[in-house]
Amino acid sequence: MAVKIRLARGGRKKRPFYRIVVASSEAPRDGRFIESIGSYDPLPATEQVRIDNDRLGYWLGQGAEPTDTVRNLIQRHAKMS
């Protein structure tokens, strides 16, 4: 069982909002997760990305693998900070 850092969709129709979560690779996209470590709101004029860097570092240290999309968000978040 692999642990992934990925997006879980929330919000309503045509108004997406995503939580950045740590979850088992076998869990459904919007299902059970281990921990929520941030959020991503793609709709405002400037995208809003919030990530708890301490928890992100912890989970990466434990071997959690970010998805491609989350990896890109992490890189953009590091540039903005």
Residue, then its C-alpha position, 0 to 999 in steps of 0.5 A: m500500500a503506497v501513500k500519496i499526496r493528492l487532490a480531493r475535490g470539493g465545492r459545487k458544480k462548476r466551482p471546484f475547490y481542492r484539498i491537498v490530502v495524504a491518502s492511501s493510493e487505494a482510497p477513492r479520490d474524495g474518500r478516506f484520507i489520512e491528513s489534510i495538509g493544504s488547499y488549492d482554489p483555482l478560480p480567483a484571479t490569482e490562484q490560492v495555494r495554501i500548504d502546511n510546509d512542516r507536515l508536507g516535509y514530514w510526509l515526504g520524509q515518510g515516503a509519501e509520493p506526490t502526484d504530478t499536479v501536487r508536485n507542480l503546486i508545491q513548486r509554484h507555492a515555493k516560488m510565491s513564498 
